[in-house]
């Protein structure tokens, strides 16, 4: 496989990984805050709703990044097919 094709794939993977890791960190934080709320302290219901809406936004961004990555992979596959190279 040509190393020139790896560069855009890696470049597009970095933001996807950052979004996933950020989402995981936020979700862990939310779970901790929900546990604190159940124990009688921590965040109130309004703050919890705000966190849930933020999670929905992160999920939407992740879906958008996934679509962009799929599109880029299709473009790379098409360019390989035009050059007559076997798919990787």
C-alpha positions, 0 to 999 in steps of 0.5 A: 500500500502506498504511504501517500494514501496513509497520510490522509487516512491517519489525518482523518482518523485523529479527529475521530479518535479525539471525538470518541475519547472526549465523548467517553470522558464526558460520559464517565463524568456524567455517570459520576455526577448521576451517581452523586445525584442519586446519593443526594448531592451533586448536580440538579435536574436542569444541569443533568438535562444540559449534560444529556443534550451535550451528549446528543450533540457529541453523538451527532458530531461523531456520526458526521465524522464517521460519514466523512471518513466513509466518504474519504475511504470511498474516494481513495478506493475509487482512485485505486481502482482507476489506477488498476491497483488491487484493493488493500 
